[in-house]
Amino acid sequence: MESVRKANQRLKQYPMLLGKCSDSAAVYAACVTRDLNVSHRACEQEFLDFKKCLQKVARDMKTKL
């Protein structure tokens, strides 16, 4: 059950991770909600920027995503 405990600890840190990447998350959300018919890869660059931010913050906090 150690793996479950570690997973729960990581999940508790997600709000902090998302808060530190709120700017890139807002840009990605605005892109996705801009059009009702979002095409595949329409917001790929915004998503990659958001993902890169999350990975950097997780690395700085010494945690996994």
mmCIF file as gemmi writes it, N, C-alpha and C atoms, coordinates in Angstrom:
data_model
loop_
_atom_site.group_PDB
_atom_site.id
_atom_site.type_symbol
_atom_site.label_atom_id
_atom_site.label_alt_id
_atom_site.label_comp_id
_atom_site.label_asym_id
_atom_site.label_entity_id
_atom_site.label_seq_id
_atom_site.pdbx_PDB_ins_code
_atom_site.Cartn_x
_atom_site.Cartn_y
_atom_site.Cartn_z
_atom_site.occupancy
_atom_site.B_iso_or_equiv
_atom_site.pdbx_formal_charge
_atom_site.auth_seq_id
_atom_site.auth_asym_id
_atom_site.pdbx_PDB_model_num
ATOM 1 N N . MET Axp A 1 ? 0.814 -1.205 0 1 0 ? 1 A 1
ATOM 2 C CA . MET Axp A 1 ? 0 0 0 1 0 ? 1 A 1
ATOM 3 C C . MET Axp A 1 ? 0.854 1.264 0 1 0 ? 1 A 1
ATOM 4 N N . GLU Axp A 2 ? 2.161 1.081 -0.004 1 0 ? 2 A 1
ATOM 5 C CA . GLU Axp A 2 ? 3.07 2.227 -0.046 1 0 ? 2 A 1
ATOM 6 C C . GLU Axp A 2 ? 2.875 3.03 -1.329 1 0 ? 2 A 1
ATOM 7 N N . SER Axp A 3 ? 2.629 2.345 -2.45 1 0 ? 3 A 1
ATOM 8 C CA . SER Axp A 3 ? 2.456 3.047 -3.718 1 0 ? 3 A 1
ATOM 9 C C . SER Axp A 3 ? 1.2 3.918 -3.699 1 0 ? 3 A 1
ATOM 10 N N . VAL Axp A 4 ? 0.166 3.447 -3.04 1 0 ? 4 A 1
ATOM 11 C CA . VAL Axp A 4 ? -1.066 4.232 -2.928 1 0 ? 4 A 1
ATOM 12 C C . VAL Axp A 4 ? -0.829 5.474 -2.084 1 0 ? 4 A 1
ATOM 13 N N . ARG Axp A 5 ? -0.076 5.332 -1.023 1 0 ? 5 A 1
ATOM 14 C CA . ARG Axp A 5 ? 0.222 6.479 -0.158 1 0 ? 5 A 1
ATOM 15 C C . ARG Axp A 5 ? 1.021 7.527 -0.923 1 0 ? 5 A 1
ATOM 16 N N . LYS Axp A 6 ? 2.019 7.087 -1.697 1 0 ? 6 A 1
ATOM 17 C CA . LYS Axp A 6 ? 2.829 8.016 -2.475 1 0 ? 6 A 1
ATOM 18 C C . LYS Axp A 6 ? 1.996 8.708 -3.545 1 0 ? 6 A 1
ATOM 19 N N . ALA Axp A 7 ? 1.108 7.964 -4.186 1 0 ? 7 A 1
ATOM 20 C CA . ALA Axp A 7 ? 0.237 8.551 -5.207 1 0 ? 7 A 1
ATOM 21 C C . ALA Axp A 7 ? -0.675 9.607 -4.59 1 0 ? 7 A 1
ATOM 22 N N . ASN Axp A 8 ? -1.205 9.325 -3.418 1 0 ? 8 A 1
ATOM 23 C CA . ASN Axp A 8 ? -2.062 10.301 -2.735 1 0 ? 8 A 1
ATOM 24 C C . ASN Axp A 8 ? -1.289 11.56 -2.366 1 0 ? 8 A 1
ATOM 25 N N . GLN Axp A 9 ? -0.04 11.413 -1.966 1 0 ? 9 A 1
ATOM 26 C CA . GLN Axp A 9 ? 0.786 12.573 -1.652 1 0 ? 9 A 1
ATOM 27 C C . GLN Axp A 9 ? 1.02 13.425 -2.899 1 0 ? 9 A 1
ATOM 28 N N . ARG Axp A 10 ? 1.27 12.768 -4.049 1 0 ? 10 A 1
ATOM 29 C CA . ARG Axp A 10 ? 1.456 13.516 -5.297 1 0 ? 10 A 1
ATOM 30 C C . ARG Axp A 10 ? 0.179 14.246 -5.692 1 0 ? 10 A 1
ATOM 31 N N . LEU Axp A 11 ? -0.963 13.594 -5.553 1 0 ? 11 A 1
ATOM 32 C CA . LEU Axp A 11 ? -2.232 14.224 -5.915 1 0 ? 11 A 1
ATOM 33 C C . LEU Axp A 11 ? -2.525 15.447 -5.059 1 0 ? 11 A 1
ATOM 34 N N . LYS Axp A 12 ? -2.116 15.413 -3.807 1 0 ? 12 A 1
ATOM 35 C CA . LYS Axp A 12 ? -2.332 16.565 -2.927 1 0 ? 12 A 1
ATOM 36 C C . LYS Axp A 12 ? -1.521 17.777 -3.365 1 0 ? 12 A 1
ATOM 37 N N . GLN Axp A 13 ? -0.451 17.554 -4.122 1 0 ? 13 A 1
ATOM 38 C CA . GLN Axp A 13 ? 0.39 18.655 -4.588 1 0 ? 13 A 1
ATOM 39 C C . GLN Axp A 13 ? -0.09 19.246 -5.915 1 0 ? 13 A 1
ATOM 40 N N . TYR Axp A 14 ? -1.031 18.62 -6.593 1 0 ? 14 A 1
ATOM 41 C CA . TYR Axp A 14 ? -1.5 19.1 -7.888 1 0 ? 14 A 1
ATOM 42 C C . TYR Axp A 14 ? -2.053 20.521 -7.841 1 0 ? 14 A 1
ATOM 43 N N . PRO Axp A 15 ? -2.86 20.89 -6.845 1 0 ? 15 A 1
ATOM 44 C CA . PRO Axp A 15 ? -3.343 22.274 -6.826 1 0 ? 15 A 1
ATOM 45 C C . PRO Axp A 15 ? -2.203 23.296 -6.789 1 0 ? 15 A 1
ATOM 46 N N . MET Axp A 16 ? -1.142 22.982 -6.076 1 0 ? 16 A 1
ATOM 47 C CA . MET Axp A 16 ? 0 23.895 -6.018 1 0 ? 16 A 1
ATOM 48 C C . MET Axp A 16 ? 0.704 23.947 -7.377 1 0 ? 16 A 1
ATOM 49 N N . LEU Axp A 17 ? 0.845 22.799 -8.026 1 0 ? 17 A 1
ATOM 50 C CA . LEU Axp A 17 ? 1.455 22.76 -9.356 1 0 ? 17 A 1
ATOM 51 C C . LEU Axp A 17 ? 0.644 23.583 -10.345 1 0 ? 17 A 1
ATOM 52 N N . LEU Axp A 18 ? -0.665 23.391 -10.321 1 0 ? 18 A 1
ATOM 53 C CA . LEU Axp A 18 ? -1.529 24.12 -11.242 1 0 ? 18 A 1
ATOM 54 C C . LEU Axp A 18 ? -1.528 25.617 -10.943 1 0 ? 18 A 1
ATOM 55 N N . GLY Axp A 19 ? -1.46 25.965 -9.681 1 0 ? 19 A 1
ATOM 56 C CA . GLY Axp A 19 ? -1.423 27.373 -9.305 1 0 ? 19 A 1
ATOM 57 C C . GLY Axp A 19 ? -0.179 28.075 -9.801 1 0 ? 19 A 1
ATOM 58 N N . LYS Axp A 20 ? 0.937 27.372 -9.805 1 0 ? 20 A 1
ATOM 59 C CA . LYS Axp A 20 ? 2.186 27.973 -10.274 1 0 ? 20 A 1
ATOM 60 C C . LYS Axp A 20 ? 2.225 28.08 -11.794 1 0 ? 20 A 1
ATOM 61 N N . CYS Axp A 21 ? 1.363 27.349 -12.473 1 0 ? 21 A 1
ATOM 62 C CA . CYS Axp A 21 ? 1.297 27.404 -13.939 1 0 ? 21 A 1
ATOM 63 C C . CYS Axp A 21 ? -0.032 28.013 -14.403 1 0 ? 21 A 1
ATOM 64 N N . SER Axp A 22 ? -0.605 28.862 -13.593 1 0 ? 22 A 1
ATOM 65 C CA . SER Axp A 22 ? -1.929 29.396 -13.917 1 0 ? 22 A 1
ATOM 66 C C . SER Axp A 22 ? -1.933 30.239 -15.183 1 0 ? 22 A 1
ATOM 67 N N . ASP Axp A 23 ? -0.848 30.939 -15.465 1 0 ? 23 A 1
ATOM 68 C CA . ASP Axp A 23 ? -0.801 31.771 -16.674 1 0 ? 23 A 1
ATOM 69 C C . ASP Axp A 23 ? -0.873 30.917 -17.935 1 0 ? 23 A 1
ATOM 70 N N . SER Axp A 24 ? -0.035 29.892 -18.011 1 0 ? 24 A 1
ATOM 71 C CA . SER Axp A 24 ? -0.055 29.042 -19.198 1 0 ? 24 A 1
ATOM 72 C C . SER Axp A 24 ? -1.334 28.206 -19.255 1 0 ? 24 A 1
ATOM 73 N N . ALA Axp A 25 ? -1.89 27.863 -18.102 1 0 ? 25 A 1
ATOM 74 C CA . ALA Axp A 25 ? -3.168 27.134 -18.08 1 0 ? 25 A 1
ATOM 75 C C . ALA Axp A 25 ? -4.283 28.003 -18.629 1 0 ? 25 A 1
ATOM 76 N N . ALA Axp A 26 ? -4.286 29.288 -18.287 1 0 ? 26 A 1
ATOM 77 C CA . ALA Axp A 26 ? -5.307 30.208 -18.781 1 0 ? 26 A 1
ATOM 78 C C . ALA Axp A 26 ? -5.195 30.396 -20.286 1 0 ? 26 A 1
ATOM 79 N N . VAL Axp A 27 ? -3.976 30.485 -20.793 1 0 ? 27 A 1
ATOM 80 C CA . VAL Axp A 27 ? -3.78 30.631 -22.241 1 0 ? 27 A 1
ATOM 81 C C . VAL Axp A 27 ? -4.29 29.386 -22.962 1 0 ? 27 A 1
ATOM 82 N N . TYR Axp A 28 ? -3.976 28.217 -22.432 1 0 ? 28 A 1
ATOM 83 C CA . TYR Axp A 28 ? -4.44 26.967 -23.041 1 0 ? 28 A 1
ATOM 84 C C . TYR Axp A 28 ? -5.965 26.863 -22.979 1 0 ? 28 A 1
ATOM 85 N N . ALA Axp A 29 ? -6.54 27.199 -21.845 1 0 ? 29 A 1
ATOM 86 C CA . ALA Axp A 29 ? -7.997 27.137 -21.703 1 0 ? 29 A 1
ATOM 87 C C . ALA Axp A 29 ? -8.682 28.107 -22.657 1 0 ? 29 A 1
ATOM 88 N N . ALA Axp A 30 ? -8.128 29.292 -22.81 1 0 ? 30 A 1
ATOM 89 C CA . ALA Axp A 30 ? -8.713 30.273 -23.731 1 0 ? 30 A 1
ATOM 90 C C . ALA Axp A 30 ? -8.664 29.756 -25.162 1 0 ? 30 A 1
ATOM 91 N N . CYS Axp A 31 ? -7.585 29.101 -25.52 1 0 ? 31 A 1
ATOM 92 C CA . CYS Axp A 31 ? -7.46 28.547 -26.87 1 0 ? 31 A 1
ATOM 93 C C . CYS Axp A 31 ? -8.495 27.45 -27.106 1 0 ? 31 A 1
ATOM 94 N N . VAL Axp A 32 ? -8.643 26.57 -26.147 1 0 ? 32 A 1
ATOM 95 C CA . VAL Axp A 32 ? -9.568 25.443 -26.3 1 0 ? 32 A 1
ATOM 96 C C . VAL Axp A 32 ? -11.021 25.922 -26.349 1 0 ? 32 A 1
ATOM 97 N N . THR Axp A 33 ? -11.347 26.941 -25.576 1 0 ? 33 A 1
ATOM 98 C CA . THR Axp A 33 ? -12.737 27.399 -25.516 1 0 ? 33 A 1
ATOM 99 C C . THR Axp A 33 ? -13.052 28.479 -26.546 1 0 ? 33 A 1
ATOM 100 N N . ARG Axp A 34 ? -12.082 28.85 -27.356 1 0 ? 34 A 1
ATOM 101 C CA . ARG Axp A 34 ? -12.288 29.903 -28.362 1 0 ? 34 A 1
ATOM 102 C C . ARG Axp A 34 ? -13.324 29.5 -29.4 1 0 ? 34 A 1
ATOM 103 N N . ASP Axp A 35 ? -13.356 28.233 -29.765 1 0 ? 35 A 1
ATOM 104 C CA . ASP Axp A 35 ? -14.232 27.754 -30.82 1 0 ? 35 A 1
ATOM 105 C C . ASP Axp A 35 ? -14.965 26.512 -30.334 1 0 ? 35 A 1
ATOM 106 N N . LEU Axp A 36 ? -16.221 26.367 -30.712 1 0 ? 36 A 1
ATOM 107 C CA . LEU Axp A 36 ? -16.986 25.202 -30.291 1 0 ? 36 A 1
ATOM 108 C C . LEU Axp A 36 ? -16.494 23.924 -30.964 1 0 ? 36 A 1
ATOM 109 N N . ASN Axp A 37 ? -15.965 24.034 -32.155 1 0 ? 37 A 1
ATOM 110 C CA . ASN Axp A 37 ? -15.474 22.869 -32.897 1 0 ? 37 A 1
ATOM 111 C C . ASN Axp A 37 ? -13.951 22.9 -32.917 1 0 ? 37 A 1
ATOM 112 N N . VAL Axp A 38 ? -13.342 22.492 -31.828 1 0 ? 38 A 1
ATOM 113 C CA . VAL Axp A 38 ? -11.894 22.484 -31.73 1 0 ? 38 A 1
ATOM 114 C C . VAL Axp A 38 ? -11.35 21.347 -32.587 1 0 ? 38 A 1
ATOM 115 N N . SER Axp A 39 ? -10.443 21.687 -33.472 1 0 ? 39 A 1
ATOM 116 C CA . SER Axp A 39 ? -9.859 20.65 -34.318 1 0 ? 39 A 1
ATOM 117 C C . SER Axp A 39 ? -8.638 20.049 -33.626 1 0 ? 39 A 1
ATOM 118 N N . HIS Axp A 40 ? -8.288 18.89 -34.092 1 0 ? 40 A 1
ATOM 119 C CA . HIS Axp A 40 ? -7.147 18.158 -33.53 1 0 ? 40 A 1
ATOM 120 C C . HIS Axp A 40 ? -5.879 18.993 -33.695 1 0 ? 40 A 1
ATOM 121 N N . ARG Axp A 41 ? -5.132 19.136 -32.612 1 0 ? 41 A 1
ATOM 122 C CA . ARG Axp A 41 ? -3.864 19.879 -32.588 1 0 ? 41 A 1
ATOM 123 C C . ARG Axp A 41 ? -4.022 21.378 -32.824 1 0 ? 41 A 1
ATOM 124 N N . ALA Axp A 42 ? -5.22 21.908 -32.651 1 0 ? 42 A 1
ATOM 125 C CA . ALA Axp A 42 ? -5.435 23.344 -32.846 1 0 ? 42 A 1
ATOM 126 C C . ALA Axp A 42 ? -4.695 24.156 -31.791 1 0 ? 42 A 1
ATOM 127 N N . CYS Axp A 43 ? -4.596 23.647 -30.585 1 0 ? 43 A 1
ATOM 128 C CA . CYS Axp A 43 ? -3.954 24.362 -29.478 1 0 ? 43 A 1
ATOM 129 C C . CYS Axp A 43 ? -2.716 23.613 -28.998 1 0 ? 43 A 1
ATOM 130 N N . GLU Axp A 44 ? -2.039 22.98 -29.931 1 0 ? 44 A 1
ATOM 131 C CA . GLU Axp A 44 ? -0.902 22.134 -29.551 1 0 ? 44 A 1
ATOM 132 C C . GLU Axp A 44 ? 0.215 22.935 -28.879 1 0 ? 44 A 1
ATOM 133 N N . GLN Axp A 45 ? 0.547 24.099 -29.406 1 0 ? 45 A 1
ATOM 134 C CA . GLN Axp A 45 ? 1.635 24.882 -28.821 1 0 ? 45 A 1
ATOM 135 C C . GLN Axp A 45 ? 1.288 25.345 -27.411 1 0 ? 45 A 1
ATOM 136 N N . GLU Axp A 46 ? 0.041 25.769 -27.194 1 0 ? 46 A 1
ATOM 137 C CA . GLU Axp A 46 ? -0.395 26.187 -25.869 1 0 ? 46 A 1
ATOM 138 C C . GLU Axp A 46 ? -0.343 25.021 -24.886 1 0 ? 46 A 1
ATOM 139 N N . PHE Axp A 47 ? -0.755 23.834 -25.367 1 0 ? 47 A 1
ATOM 140 C CA . PHE Axp A 47 ? -0.706 22.648 -24.513 1 0 ? 47 A 1
ATOM 141 C C . PHE Axp A 47 ? 0.739 22.302 -24.155 1 0 ? 47 A 1
ATOM 142 N N . LEU Axp A 48 ? 1.631 22.343 -25.135 1 0 ? 48 A 1
ATOM 143 C CA . LEU Axp A 48 ? 3.025 22.007 -24.876 1 0 ? 48 A 1
ATOM 144 C C . LEU Axp A 48 ? 3.661 22.99 -23.898 1 0 ? 48 A 1
ATOM 145 N N . ASP Axp A 49 ? 3.292 24.27 -24.002 1 0 ? 49 A 1
ATOM 146 C CA . ASP Axp A 49 ? 3.803 25.266 -23.051 1 0 ? 49 A 1
ATOM 147 C C . ASP Axp A 49 ? 3.304 24.972 -21.636 1 0 ? 49 A 1
ATOM 148 N N . PHE Axp A 50 ? 2.028 24.62 -21.517 1 0 ? 50 A 1
ATOM 149 C CA . PHE Axp A 50 ? 1.434 24.278 -20.221 1 0 ? 50 A 1
ATOM 150 C C . PHE Axp A 50 ? 2.092 23.028 -19.644 1 0 ? 50 A 1
ATOM 151 N N . LYS Axp A 51 ? 2.282 22.022 -20.485 1 0 ? 51 A 1
ATOM 152 C CA . LYS Axp A 51 ? 2.919 20.776 -20.06 1 0 ? 51 A 1
ATOM 153 C C . LYS Axp A 51 ? 4.35 21.024 -19.597 1 0 ? 51 A 1
ATOM 154 N N . LYS Axp A 52 ? 5.081 21.845 -20.346 1 0 ? 52 A 1
ATOM 155 C CA . LYS Axp A 52 ? 6.466 22.158 -19.993 1 0 ? 52 A 1
ATOM 156 C C . LYS Axp A 52 ? 6.525 22.876 -18.649 1 0 ? 52 A 1
ATOM 157 N N . CYS Axp A 53 ? 5.579 23.773 -18.409 1 0 ? 53 A 1
ATOM 158 C CA . CYS Axp A 53 ? 5.52 24.483 -17.136 1 0 ? 53 A 1
ATOM 159 C C . CYS Axp A 53 ? 5.272 23.504 -15.989 1 0 ? 53 A 1
ATOM 160 N N . LEU Axp A 54 ? 4.311 22.61 -16.157 1 0 ? 54 A 1
ATOM 161 C CA . LEU Axp A 54 ? 4.011 21.625 -15.116 1 0 ? 54 A 1
ATOM 162 C C . LEU Axp A 54 ? 5.218 20.743 -14.827 1 0 ? 54 A 1
ATOM 163 N N . GLN Axp A 55 ? 5.9 20.317 -15.858 1 0 ? 55 A 1
ATOM 164 C CA . GLN Axp A 55 ? 7.07 19.466 -15.669 1 0 ? 55 A 1
ATOM 165 C C . GLN Axp A 55 ? 8.188 20.206 -14.946 1 0 ? 55 A 1
ATOM 166 N N . LYS Axp A 56 ? 8.391 21.476 -15.285 1 0 ? 56 A 1
ATOM 167 C CA . LYS Axp A 56 ? 9.434 22.265 -14.641 1 0 ? 56 A 1
ATOM 168 C C . LYS Axp A 56 ? 9.116 22.476 -13.161 1 0 ? 56 A 1
ATOM 169 N N . VAL Axp A 57 ? 7.875 22.833 -12.863 1 0 ? 57 A 1
ATOM 170 C CA . VAL Axp A 57 ? 7.476 23.058 -11.472 1 0 ? 57 A 1
ATOM 171 C C . VAL Axp A 57 ? 7.57 21.765 -10.676 1 0 ? 57 A 1
ATOM 172 N N . ALA Axp A 58 ? 7.145 20.642 -11.267 1 0 ? 58 A 1
ATOM 173 C CA . ALA Axp A 58 ? 7.238 19.352 -10.573 1 0 ? 58 A 1
ATOM 174 C C . ALA Axp A 58 ? 8.693 19 -10.298 1 0 ? 58 A 1
ATOM 175 N N . ARG Axp A 59 ? 9.57 19.271 -11.251 1 0 ? 59 A 1
ATOM 176 C CA . ARG Axp A 59 ? 10.99 18.992 -11.065 1 0 ? 59 A 1
ATOM 177 C C . ARG Axp A 59 ? 11.563 19.88 -9.951 1 0 ? 59 A 1
ATOM 178 N N . ASP Axp A 60 ? 11.161 21.17 -9.934 1 0 ? 60 A 1
ATOM 179 C CA . ASP Axp A 60 ? 11.618 22.081 -8.89 1 0 ? 60 A 1
ATOM 180 C C . ASP Axp A 60 ? 11.134 21.667 -7.504 1 0 ? 60 A 1
ATOM 181 N N . MET Axp A 61 ? 9.922 21.088 -7.452 1 0 ? 61 A 1
ATOM 182 C CA . MET Axp A 61 ? 9.356 20.643 -6.172 1 0 ? 61 A 1
ATOM 183 C C . MET Axp A 61 ? 9.8 19.213 -5.833 1 0 ? 61 A 1
ATOM 184 N N . LYS Axp A 62 ? 10.595 18.618 -6.698 1 0 ? 62 A 1
ATOM 185 C CA . LYS Axp A 62 ? 11.09 17.253 -6.512 1 0 ? 62 A 1
ATOM 186 C C . LYS Axp A 62 ? 9.954 16.23 -6.358 1 0 ? 62 A 1
ATOM 187 N N . THR Axp A 63 ? 8.99 16.337 -7.275 1 0 ? 63 A 1
ATOM 188 C CA . THR Axp A 63 ? 7.871 15.396 -7.281 1 0 ? 63 A 1
ATOM 189 C C . THR Axp A 63 ? 7.618 14.95 -8.715 1 0 ? 63 A 1
ATOM 190 N N . LYS Axp A 64 ? 6.767 13.97 -8.857 1 0 ? 64 A 1
ATOM 191 C CA . LYS Axp A 64 ? 6.365 13.468 -10.18 1 0 ? 64 A 1
ATOM 192 C C . LYS Axp A 64 ? 4.991 14.005 -10.499 1 0 ? 64 A 1
ATOM 193 N N . LEU Axp A 65 ? 4.628 13.909 -11.761 1 0 ? 65 A 1
ATOM 194 C CA . LEU Axp A 65 ? 3.27 14.276 -12.169 1 0 ? 65 A 1
ATOM 195 C C . LEU Axp A 65 ? 2.383 13.065 -12.153 1 0 ? 65 A 1
